[in-house]
């Protein structure tokens, strides 16, 4: 299963055209894979929005169901260094049966475009959350987004 997913990522990345992306008003859906000290591997799905603040800054609210968080919702800010690379930082809340709480996140992302209104977002992130003990999480998410405005 992991091999098929890795091949899918490589094919998608090679088959898309170089992005002309920047901060935008968009909505997206995707999936992610995570690893943590508590759970060796986990996966899940994510619904994400993006709200343009300036040409290089946006806010990204999201909702997801992923291991090890179970259900989580968060708000991050993105800063675009150029049209294809951004950094993100923010906070999230999570619910996991007996445990719930807040955590912090930071990451770097790459935008690959397949059209003037569509993007493919590959995001590598590191999260810190507290369950019964401090739990660092590392992972990546692949998100397809539809932009409500035409990308330059």
Helices and strands as residue ranges (DSSP letters): H 2-15, E 17-18, E 26-36, E 42-52, E 57-66, E 70-80, E 85-96, E 99-113, E 118-130, E 134-147
